[in-house]
Amino acid sequence: MYILECTDGSFYTGSTRDLGLRVEQHKRGEGARHTTARGMAKLVYYETFDRIDDAFDREKQVQGWSRAKKVALITGNNQRLPRLSQNKSGFSSLGIAPSVAEPVEAFGEYPPDFFDFIVIDECHRGGANDESNWRGILEYFAPAVQLGLTATPKRKDNVDTYAYFGEPVYIYSLKDGINDGFLTPFKVKQISTTLDEYVYTPDDQLIEGEIEAKKRYQESDFNKIIEIKEREKKRVEIFMGQIDQQEKTLVFCATQDHALAVRDLINQMKASTDPNYCRRVTANDGELGEQHLRDFQDNEKTIPTILTTSQKLSTGVDARNIRNIVLMRPINSMIEFKQIIGRGTRLYDGKDYFTIYDFVKAHHH
Protein backbone atom coordinates (compact mmCIF):
# COMPACT_ATOMS: atom_id res chain seq x y z
CA MET A 1 0.00 0.00 0.00
CA TYR A 2 1.34 3.45 -0.90
CA ILE A 3 0.33 7.11 -0.75
CA LEU A 4 1.27 9.69 -3.39
CA GLU A 5 1.06 13.45 -2.98
CA CYS A 6 -0.15 15.31 -6.07
CA THR A 7 0.86 18.78 -7.20
CA ASP A 8 -2.39 20.28 -5.87
CA GLY A 9 -1.73 18.88 -2.38
CA SER A 10 -4.23 16.01 -2.61
CA PHE A 11 -3.34 12.40 -1.84
CA TYR A 12 -3.75 9.22 -3.89
CA THR A 13 -3.77 5.83 -2.16
CA GLY A 14 -3.09 2.60 -4.04
CA SER A 15 -1.67 -0.92 -3.88
CA THR A 16 0.84 -2.73 -6.09
CA ARG A 17 3.25 -5.67 -6.24
CA ASP A 18 5.99 -3.50 -7.82
CA LEU A 19 6.16 -0.07 -6.19
CA GLY A 20 8.98 1.29 -8.33
CA LEU A 21 7.22 0.45 -11.59
CA ARG A 22 3.91 1.80 -10.33
CA VAL A 23 5.43 5.14 -9.29
CA GLU A 24 6.99 5.53 -12.75
CA GLN A 25 3.60 4.86 -14.32
CA HIS A 26 2.06 7.61 -12.21
CA LYS A 27 4.83 10.00 -13.24
CA ARG A 28 4.10 9.29 -16.92
CA GLY A 29 0.38 9.88 -16.37
CA GLU A 30 -0.47 6.21 -16.80
CA GLY A 31 -1.16 5.28 -13.18
CA ALA A 32 -4.62 6.57 -12.36
CA ARG A 33 -7.05 9.25 -13.45
CA HIS A 34 -6.52 11.12 -10.18
CA THR A 35 -2.77 11.50 -10.58
CA THR A 36 -3.07 12.08 -14.33
CA ALA A 37 -5.44 14.99 -13.77
CA ARG A 38 -3.59 16.52 -10.83
CA GLY A 39 -0.02 15.53 -11.52
CA MET A 40 2.05 13.34 -9.22
CA ALA A 41 4.52 15.19 -7.01
CA LYS A 42 6.14 12.50 -4.88
CA LEU A 43 5.80 9.24 -2.97
CA VAL A 44 5.18 10.15 0.66
CA TYR A 45 4.36 6.83 2.34
CA TYR A 46 4.31 3.07 1.76
CA GLU A 47 3.76 -0.19 3.68
CA THR A 48 4.71 -3.72 2.62
CA PHE A 49 2.61 -6.87 3.10
CA ASP A 50 3.21 -10.56 2.52
CA ARG A 51 -0.20 -10.97 0.92
CA ILE A 52 -1.61 -8.61 -1.73
CA ASP A 53 -5.09 -9.04 -0.26
CA ASP A 54 -3.84 -7.47 2.98
CA ALA A 55 -2.48 -4.54 0.96
CA PHE A 56 -5.84 -4.10 -0.76
CA ASP A 57 -7.63 -4.14 2.62
CA ARG A 58 -5.23 -1.55 3.97
CA GLU A 59 -5.69 0.60 0.84
CA LYS A 60 -9.47 0.62 1.24
CA GLN A 61 -9.11 1.48 4.90
CA VAL A 62 -6.77 4.43 4.34
CA GLN A 63 -8.84 5.71 1.40
CA GLY A 64 -11.71 6.28 3.82
CA TRP A 65 -9.62 8.35 6.18
CA SER A 66 -9.74 12.12 6.53
CA ARG A 67 -6.85 14.15 5.20
CA ALA A 68 -5.75 14.96 8.74
CA LYS A 69 -5.49 11.28 9.59
CA LYS A 70 -3.51 10.54 6.43
CA VAL A 71 -1.12 13.37 7.30
CA ALA A 72 -0.66 11.88 10.78
CA LEU A 73 0.16 8.51 9.22
CA ILE A 74 2.60 10.02 6.72
CA THR A 75 4.41 12.11 9.33
CA GLY A 76 4.55 9.28 11.86
CA ASN A 77 2.39 11.09 14.39
CA ASN A 78 1.29 7.94 16.21
CA GLN A 79 -0.13 9.91 19.12
CA ARG A 80 -2.54 11.78 16.87
CA LEU A 81 -3.67 8.73 14.90
CA PRO A 82 -5.87 7.21 17.63
CA ARG A 83 -7.49 10.60 18.30
CA LEU A 84 -8.32 11.04 14.62
CA SER A 85 -9.59 7.50 14.14
CA GLN A 86 -13.11 7.31 12.77
CA ASN A 87 -13.13 3.52 12.31
CA LYS A 88 -13.35 1.39 15.44
CA SER A 89 -12.41 -1.86 13.73
CA GLY A 90 -10.38 -0.81 10.72
CA PHE A 91 -7.03 -2.10 12.03
CA SER A 92 -8.29 -5.47 13.18
CA SER A 93 -7.16 -7.39 10.10
CA LEU A 94 -3.63 -6.11 10.69
CA GLY A 95 -3.57 -7.07 14.34
CA ILE A 96 -3.67 -3.45 15.59
CA ALA A 97 -6.02 -2.59 18.45
CA PRO A 98 -8.98 -0.41 17.44
CA SER A 99 -9.31 3.07 18.93
CA VAL A 100 -12.37 5.01 20.07
CA ALA A 101 -13.79 7.25 17.38
CA GLU A 102 -13.72 10.99 18.02
CA PRO A 103 -15.21 13.79 15.91
CA VAL A 104 -12.81 15.62 13.63
CA GLU A 105 -13.27 19.31 12.88
CA ALA A 106 -13.90 19.97 9.20
CA PHE A 107 -10.81 22.13 8.86
CA GLY A 108 -8.72 19.21 10.11
CA GLU A 109 -9.05 17.75 6.63
CA TYR A 110 -6.33 20.19 5.54
CA PRO A 111 -2.80 20.77 6.83
CA PRO A 112 -2.22 24.10 8.63
CA ASP A 113 -0.21 25.47 5.69
CA PHE A 114 -2.76 24.43 3.05
CA PHE A 115 -3.96 28.01 2.42
CA ASP A 116 -1.72 30.94 1.56
CA PHE A 117 -4.34 33.67 2.01
CA ILE A 118 -7.58 33.75 4.02
CA VAL A 119 -10.17 36.54 3.83
CA ILE A 120 -12.52 36.90 6.83
CA ASP A 121 -15.53 39.01 5.89
CA GLU A 122 -17.51 40.69 8.69
CA CYS A 123 -14.60 39.84 10.98
CA HIS A 124 -16.08 41.89 13.86
CA ARG A 125 -18.77 39.25 14.33
CA GLY A 126 -16.65 36.94 16.45
CA GLY A 127 -13.63 35.73 14.51
CA ALA A 128 -11.34 37.80 16.70
CA ASN A 129 -13.03 36.76 19.93
CA ASP A 130 -11.05 34.22 21.95
CA GLU A 131 -14.24 32.27 22.72
CA SER A 132 -15.81 32.35 19.26
CA ASN A 133 -16.57 29.07 17.51
CA TRP A 134 -14.37 29.80 14.53
CA ARG A 135 -11.41 31.49 16.23
CA GLY A 136 -9.90 28.00 16.32
CA ILE A 137 -10.02 27.84 12.53
CA LEU A 138 -7.91 30.99 12.25
CA GLU A 139 -5.43 29.67 14.78
CA TYR A 140 -5.21 26.31 13.00
CA PHE A 141 -4.40 28.03 9.70
CA ALA A 142 -2.01 30.48 11.36
CA PRO A 143 0.69 30.15 8.63
CA ALA A 144 -1.65 31.83 6.11
CA VAL A 145 -1.93 35.58 5.64
CA GLN A 146 -5.28 36.51 7.24
CA LEU A 147 -7.14 39.59 6.03
CA GLY A 148 -10.12 40.77 8.06
CA LEU A 149 -12.83 42.94 6.49
CA THR A 150 -15.18 44.96 8.68
CA ALA A 151 -17.32 48.08 8.54
CA THR A 152 -16.56 48.85 12.19
CA PRO A 153 -15.41 52.43 12.54
CA LYS A 154 -14.65 52.69 16.27
CA ARG A 155 -12.03 50.88 18.32
CA LYS A 156 -14.10 50.82 21.51
CA ASP A 157 -16.85 48.88 19.72
CA ASN A 158 -14.44 46.35 18.31
CA VAL A 159 -11.60 45.82 20.76
CA ASP A 160 -11.21 42.09 20.04
CA THR A 161 -10.84 42.69 16.32
CA TYR A 162 -8.01 45.18 16.77
CA ALA A 163 -6.31 42.94 19.32
CA TYR A 164 -6.24 40.01 16.89
CA PHE A 165 -5.72 41.65 13.49
CA GLY A 166 -3.75 44.71 14.59
CA GLU A 167 -3.95 48.17 13.07
CA PRO A 168 -5.90 48.54 9.79
CA VAL A 169 -3.70 48.29 6.70
CA TYR A 170 -6.31 50.11 4.62
CA ILE A 171 -9.36 52.19 5.50
CA TYR A 172 -12.15 52.92 3.04
CA SER A 173 -14.87 54.99 4.66
CA LEU A 174 -18.56 55.32 3.92
CA LYS A 175 -17.81 58.85 2.77
CA ASP A 176 -15.15 57.54 0.38
CA GLY A 177 -17.61 55.03 -1.06
CA ILE A 178 -20.18 57.76 -1.64
CA ASN A 179 -17.68 60.20 -3.14
CA ASP A 180 -16.31 57.52 -5.47
CA GLY A 181 -19.79 56.65 -6.72
CA PHE A 182 -20.00 53.15 -5.25
CA LEU A 183 -22.68 54.04 -2.68
CA THR A 184 -25.78 56.21 -2.68
CA PRO A 185 -25.60 59.42 -0.60
CA PHE A 186 -28.22 60.12 2.04
CA LYS A 187 -30.01 62.96 3.78
CA VAL A 188 -30.98 62.98 7.44
CA LYS A 189 -34.22 64.49 8.71
CA GLN A 190 -34.17 64.70 12.48
CA ILE A 191 -37.70 64.78 13.87
CA SER A 192 -38.58 65.79 17.41
CA THR A 193 -41.94 65.81 19.18
CA THR A 194 -43.17 66.94 22.58
CA LEU A 195 -43.26 63.29 23.68
CA ASP A 196 -39.64 62.34 23.05
CA GLU A 197 -39.46 62.12 26.85
CA TYR A 198 -42.27 61.63 29.33
CA VAL A 199 -42.95 62.28 33.01
CA TYR A 200 -46.22 61.05 34.47
CA THR A 201 -48.63 63.62 35.92
CA PRO A 202 -51.89 62.99 37.82
CA ASP A 203 -53.85 64.38 34.88
CA ASP A 204 -52.68 61.49 32.67
CA GLN A 205 -54.84 58.38 32.33
CA LEU A 206 -53.14 55.10 33.17
CA ILE A 207 -54.87 52.36 31.17
CA GLU A 208 -52.98 49.31 32.40
CA GLY A 209 -50.04 48.39 34.63
CA GLU A 210 -48.05 50.57 36.99
CA ILE A 211 -46.07 53.71 36.39
CA GLU A 212 -43.27 55.28 38.39
CA ALA A 213 -44.11 58.81 39.46
CA LYS A 214 -41.51 61.51 38.78
CA LYS A 215 -39.51 59.14 36.59
CA ARG A 216 -38.39 60.65 33.30
CA TYR A 217 -38.97 57.99 30.66
CA GLN A 218 -36.38 58.11 27.89
CA GLU A 219 -36.43 56.85 24.30
CA SER A 220 -35.01 53.50 25.38
CA ASP A 221 -38.01 52.96 27.69
CA PHE A 222 -40.74 53.46 25.12
CA ASN A 223 -42.44 50.35 23.74
CA LYS A 224 -40.51 48.22 26.20
CA ILE A 225 -41.61 49.30 29.68
CA ILE A 226 -44.03 52.07 28.73
CA GLU A 227 -46.34 52.49 25.75
CA ILE A 228 -48.12 55.65 24.64
CA LYS A 229 -50.21 54.83 21.59
CA GLU A 230 -50.85 58.46 20.72
CA ARG A 231 -47.10 59.03 20.57
CA GLU A 232 -46.55 56.25 18.04
CA LYS A 233 -49.56 57.34 16.00
CA LYS A 234 -48.21 60.88 15.80
CA ARG A 235 -44.79 59.69 14.67
CA VAL A 236 -46.33 57.54 11.94
CA GLU A 237 -48.48 60.48 10.82
CA ILE A 238 -45.36 62.65 10.56
CA PHE A 239 -43.25 60.38 8.37
CA MET A 240 -46.19 59.16 6.28
CA GLY A 241 -46.91 62.79 5.51
CA GLN A 242 -43.32 63.46 4.45
CA ILE A 243 -42.33 60.41 2.40
CA ASP A 244 -43.45 59.56 -1.10
CA GLN A 245 -45.78 56.71 -0.19
CA GLN A 246 -44.92 54.89 -3.41
CA GLU A 247 -41.24 54.60 -2.44
CA LYS A 248 -39.86 51.52 -0.70
CA THR A 249 -39.27 52.17 2.98
CA LEU A 250 -37.84 50.32 5.99
CA VAL A 251 -39.07 51.19 9.49
CA PHE A 252 -36.98 50.04 12.47
CA CYS A 253 -39.00 49.55 15.66
CA ALA A 254 -38.18 48.82 19.30
CA THR A 255 -39.64 45.29 19.48
CA GLN A 256 -41.54 42.82 17.34
CA ASP A 257 -44.79 43.91 19.00
CA HIS A 258 -43.93 47.53 18.29
CA ALA A 259 -43.26 46.62 14.64
CA LEU A 260 -46.69 45.00 14.48
CA ALA A 261 -48.38 48.09 15.95
CA VAL A 262 -46.55 50.42 13.56
CA ARG A 263 -47.51 48.19 10.63
CA ASP A 264 -51.17 48.52 11.57
CA LEU A 265 -50.89 52.29 11.95
CA ILE A 266 -49.25 52.63 8.53
CA ASN A 267 -51.94 50.52 6.88
CA GLN A 268 -54.61 52.68 8.51
CA MET A 269 -53.08 55.89 7.13
CA LYS A 270 -51.87 54.73 3.69
CA ALA A 271 -53.25 56.08 0.45
CA SER A 272 -52.87 52.67 -1.21
CA THR A 273 -55.81 50.28 -1.25
CA ASP A 274 -53.58 47.18 -1.30
CA PRO A 275 -53.88 45.22 1.99
CA ASN A 276 -50.22 44.14 1.71
CA TYR A 277 -48.92 47.69 1.37
CA CYS A 278 -47.07 47.44 4.70
CA ARG A 279 -45.94 44.15 6.22
CA ARG A 280 -43.95 43.18 9.29
CA VAL A 281 -40.78 41.09 8.83
CA THR A 282 -39.26 39.83 12.08
CA ALA A 283 -37.78 36.59 13.39
CA ASN A 284 -41.26 35.42 14.44
CA ASP A 285 -42.83 35.89 11.00
CA GLY A 286 -41.29 32.74 9.56
CA GLU A 287 -41.69 31.81 5.90
CA LEU A 288 -44.46 34.35 5.35
CA GLY A 289 -42.11 37.10 6.46
CA GLU A 290 -39.37 35.74 4.21
CA GLN A 291 -41.77 35.85 1.26
CA HIS A 292 -42.67 39.46 2.04
CA LEU A 293 -38.94 40.26 2.15
CA ARG A 294 -38.32 38.56 -1.21
CA ASP A 295 -41.17 40.53 -2.76
CA PHE A 296 -39.84 43.74 -1.24
CA GLN A 297 -36.37 43.08 -2.67
CA ASP A 298 -37.78 42.41 -6.14
CA ASN A 299 -37.39 45.68 -8.03
CA GLU A 300 -40.14 44.64 -10.43
CA LYS A 301 -42.69 44.54 -7.59
CA THR A 302 -44.16 47.50 -5.74
CA ILE A 303 -45.95 45.57 -2.96
CA PRO A 304 -45.13 45.43 -0.13
CA THR A 305 -43.91 49.02 -0.24
CA ILE A 306 -43.06 49.40 3.45
CA LEU A 307 -41.61 46.82 5.84
CA THR A 308 -41.52 47.21 9.61
CA THR A 309 -38.95 45.28 11.63
CA SER A 310 -37.03 45.32 14.89
CA GLN A 311 -33.62 43.63 14.46
CA LYS A 312 -33.93 41.17 11.59
CA LEU A 313 -33.43 43.58 8.68
CA SER A 314 -30.44 45.44 10.14
CA THR A 315 -28.15 43.35 7.92
CA GLY A 316 -28.36 41.14 4.87
CA VAL A 317 -31.12 42.98 2.99
CA ASP A 318 -30.15 43.54 -0.63
CA ALA A 319 -32.98 45.80 -1.79
CA ARG A 320 -31.43 48.32 -4.14
CA ASN A 321 -34.41 50.65 -4.44
CA ILE A 322 -34.90 51.56 -0.77
CA ARG A 323 -35.57 55.30 -0.67
CA ASN A 324 -36.44 55.84 3.01
CA ILE A 325 -35.23 54.47 6.34
CA VAL A 326 -37.26 55.39 9.41
CA LEU A 327 -35.65 55.03 12.85
CA MET A 328 -38.21 54.59 15.63
CA ARG A 329 -35.93 52.85 18.10
CA PRO A 330 -32.56 53.71 19.68
CA ILE A 331 -29.45 52.64 17.81
CA ASN A 332 -26.96 51.38 20.36
CA SER A 333 -23.66 51.55 18.50
CA MET A 334 -21.87 52.95 15.50
CA ILE A 335 -21.66 49.42 14.10
CA GLU A 336 -25.42 49.00 14.12
CA PHE A 337 -26.00 52.49 12.74
CA LYS A 338 -23.67 51.85 9.79
CA GLN A 339 -25.30 48.47 9.15
CA ILE A 340 -28.79 49.96 9.08
CA ILE A 341 -27.72 52.86 6.88
CA GLY A 342 -26.12 50.33 4.56
CA ARG A 343 -29.60 49.01 3.69
CA GLY A 344 -30.18 52.23 1.73
CA THR A 345 -26.78 52.78 0.12
CA ARG A 346 -27.27 50.29 -2.73
CA LEU A 347 -27.09 51.92 -6.16
CA TYR A 348 -30.18 51.96 -8.37
CA ASP A 349 -31.08 53.76 -11.60
CA GLY A 350 -32.72 57.09 -10.83
CA LYS A 351 -31.89 56.88 -7.13
CA ASP A 352 -29.84 60.00 -6.40
CA TYR A 353 -30.11 59.72 -2.62
CA PHE A 354 -32.14 58.14 0.16
CA THR A 355 -33.55 59.76 3.28
CA ILE A 356 -33.22 58.82 6.94
CA TYR A 357 -36.12 59.90 9.14
CA ASP A 358 -34.52 59.96 12.58
CA PHE A 359 -36.86 60.14 15.58
CA VAL A 360 -34.21 58.91 18.05
CA LYS A 361 -31.13 61.08 17.36
CA ALA A 362 -29.30 58.05 16.03
CA HIS A 363 -27.34 60.09 13.48
CA HIS A 364 -25.30 61.50 16.38
CA HIS A 365 -23.27 58.30 16.10
SVG drawing of the C-alpha trace seen along z (x, -y; Angstrom):
<svg xmlns="http://www.w3.org/2000/svg" viewBox="-58 -69 69 82">
<polyline fill="none" stroke="black" stroke-width="0.4" points="0.0,0.0 1.3,-3.5 0.3,-7.1 1.3,-9.7 1.1,-13.4 -0.2,-15.3 0.9,-18.8 -2.4,-20.3 -1.7,-18.9 -4.2,-16.0 -3.3,-12.4 -3.7,-9.2 -3.8,-5.8 -3.1,-2.6 -1.7,0.9 0.8,2.7 3.3,5.7 6.0,3.5 6.2,0.1 9.0,-1.3 7.2,-0.4 3.9,-1.8 5.4,-5.1 7.0,-5.5 3.6,-4.9 2.1,-7.6 4.8,-10.0 4.1,-9.3 0.4,-9.9 -0.5,-6.2 -1.2,-5.3 -4.6,-6.6 -7.1,-9.2 -6.5,-11.1 -2.8,-11.5 -3.1,-12.1 -5.4,-15.0 -3.6,-16.5 0.0,-15.5 2.1,-13.3 4.5,-15.2 6.1,-12.5 5.8,-9.2 5.2,-10.2 4.4,-6.8 4.3,-3.1 3.8,0.2 4.7,3.7 2.6,6.9 3.2,10.6 -0.2,11.0 -1.6,8.6 -5.1,9.0 -3.8,7.5 -2.5,4.5 -5.8,4.1 -7.6,4.1 -5.2,1.5 -5.7,-0.6 -9.5,-0.6 -9.1,-1.5 -6.8,-4.4 -8.8,-5.7 -11.7,-6.3 -9.6,-8.4 -9.7,-12.1 -6.8,-14.2 -5.7,-15.0 -5.5,-11.3 -3.5,-10.5 -1.1,-13.4 -0.7,-11.9 0.2,-8.5 2.6,-10.0 4.4,-12.1 4.6,-9.3 2.4,-11.1 1.3,-7.9 -0.1,-9.9 -2.5,-11.8 -3.7,-8.7 -5.9,-7.2 -7.5,-10.6 -8.3,-11.0 -9.6,-7.5 -13.1,-7.3 -13.1,-3.5 -13.3,-1.4 -12.4,1.9 -10.4,0.8 -7.0,2.1 -8.3,5.5 -7.2,7.4 -3.6,6.1 -3.6,7.1 -3.7,3.5 -6.0,2.6 -9.0,0.4 -9.3,-3.1 -12.4,-5.0 -13.8,-7.2 -13.7,-11.0 -15.2,-13.8 -12.8,-15.6 -13.3,-19.3 -13.9,-20.0 -10.8,-22.1 -8.7,-19.2 -9.1,-17.8 -6.3,-20.2 -2.8,-20.8 -2.2,-24.1 -0.2,-25.5 -2.8,-24.4 -4.0,-28.0 -1.7,-30.9 -4.3,-33.7 -7.6,-33.7 -10.2,-36.5 -12.5,-36.9 -15.5,-39.0 -17.5,-40.7 -14.6,-39.8 -16.1,-41.9 -18.8,-39.2 -16.6,-36.9 -13.6,-35.7 -11.3,-37.8 -13.0,-36.8 -11.0,-34.2 -14.2,-32.3 -15.8,-32.3 -16.6,-29.1 -14.4,-29.8 -11.4,-31.5 -9.9,-28.0 -10.0,-27.8 -7.9,-31.0 -5.4,-29.7 -5.2,-26.3 -4.4,-28.0 -2.0,-30.5 0.7,-30.1 -1.7,-31.8 -1.9,-35.6 -5.3,-36.5 -7.1,-39.6 -10.1,-40.8 -12.8,-42.9 -15.2,-45.0 -17.3,-48.1 -16.6,-48.8 -15.4,-52.4 -14.7,-52.7 -12.0,-50.9 -14.1,-50.8 -16.9,-48.9 -14.4,-46.4 -11.6,-45.8 -11.2,-42.1 -10.8,-42.7 -8.0,-45.2 -6.3,-42.9 -6.2,-40.0 -5.7,-41.7 -3.8,-44.7 -4.0,-48.2 -5.9,-48.5 -3.7,-48.3 -6.3,-50.1 -9.4,-52.2 -12.2,-52.9 -14.9,-55.0 -18.6,-55.3 -17.8,-58.8 -15.1,-57.5 -17.6,-55.0 -20.2,-57.8 -17.7,-60.2 -16.3,-57.5 -19.8,-56.6 -20.0,-53.2 -22.7,-54.0 -25.8,-56.2 -25.6,-59.4 -28.2,-60.1 -30.0,-63.0 -31.0,-63.0 -34.2,-64.5 -34.2,-64.7 -37.7,-64.8 -38.6,-65.8 -41.9,-65.8 -43.2,-66.9 -43.3,-63.3 -39.6,-62.3 -39.5,-62.1 -42.3,-61.6 -42.9,-62.3 -46.2,-61.1 -48.6,-63.6 -51.9,-63.0 -53.8,-64.4 -52.7,-61.5 -54.8,-58.4 -53.1,-55.1 -54.9,-52.4 -53.0,-49.3 -50.0,-48.4 -48.1,-50.6 -46.1,-53.7 -43.3,-55.3 -44.1,-58.8 -41.5,-61.5 -39.5,-59.1 -38.4,-60.7 -39.0,-58.0 -36.4,-58.1 -36.4,-56.9 -35.0,-53.5 -38.0,-53.0 -40.7,-53.5 -42.4,-50.3 -40.5,-48.2 -41.6,-49.3 -44.0,-52.1 -46.3,-52.5 -48.1,-55.7 -50.2,-54.8 -50.8,-58.5 -47.1,-59.0 -46.6,-56.2 -49.6,-57.3 -48.2,-60.9 -44.8,-59.7 -46.3,-57.5 -48.5,-60.5 -45.4,-62.7 -43.2,-60.4 -46.2,-59.2 -46.9,-62.8 -43.3,-63.5 -42.3,-60.4 -43.4,-59.6 -45.8,-56.7 -44.9,-54.9 -41.2,-54.6 -39.9,-51.5 -39.3,-52.2 -37.8,-50.3 -39.1,-51.2 -37.0,-50.0 -39.0,-49.5 -38.2,-48.8 -39.6,-45.3 -41.5,-42.8 -44.8,-43.9 -43.9,-47.5 -43.3,-46.6 -46.7,-45.0 -48.4,-48.1 -46.5,-50.4 -47.5,-48.2 -51.2,-48.5 -50.9,-52.3 -49.2,-52.6 -51.9,-50.5 -54.6,-52.7 -53.1,-55.9 -51.9,-54.7 -53.3,-56.1 -52.9,-52.7 -55.8,-50.3 -53.6,-47.2 -53.9,-45.2 -50.2,-44.1 -48.9,-47.7 -47.1,-47.4 -45.9,-44.1 -43.9,-43.2 -40.8,-41.1 -39.3,-39.8 -37.8,-36.6 -41.3,-35.4 -42.8,-35.9 -41.3,-32.7 -41.7,-31.8 -44.5,-34.4 -42.1,-37.1 -39.4,-35.7 -41.8,-35.9 -42.7,-39.5 -38.9,-40.3 -38.3,-38.6 -41.2,-40.5 -39.8,-43.7 -36.4,-43.1 -37.8,-42.4 -37.4,-45.7 -40.1,-44.6 -42.7,-44.5 -44.2,-47.5 -45.9,-45.6 -45.1,-45.4 -43.9,-49.0 -43.1,-49.4 -41.6,-46.8 -41.5,-47.2 -38.9,-45.3 -37.0,-45.3 -33.6,-43.6 -33.9,-41.2 -33.4,-43.6 -30.4,-45.4 -28.1,-43.4 -28.4,-41.1 -31.1,-43.0 -30.2,-43.5 -33.0,-45.8 -31.4,-48.3 -34.4,-50.6 -34.9,-51.6 -35.6,-55.3 -36.4,-55.8 -35.2,-54.5 -37.3,-55.4 -35.7,-55.0 -38.2,-54.6 -35.9,-52.8 -32.6,-53.7 -29.4,-52.6 -27.0,-51.4 -23.7,-51.5 -21.9,-53.0 -21.7,-49.4 -25.4,-49.0 -26.0,-52.5 -23.7,-51.8 -25.3,-48.5 -28.8,-50.0 -27.7,-52.9 -26.1,-50.3 -29.6,-49.0 -30.2,-52.2 -26.8,-52.8 -27.3,-50.3 -27.1,-51.9 -30.2,-52.0 -31.1,-53.8 -32.7,-57.1 -31.9,-56.9 -29.8,-60.0 -30.1,-59.7 -32.1,-58.1 -33.6,-59.8 -33.2,-58.8 -36.1,-59.9 -34.5,-60.0 -36.9,-60.1 -34.2,-58.9 -31.1,-61.1 -29.3,-58.0 -27.3,-60.1 -25.3,-61.5 -23.3,-58.3"/>
</svg>
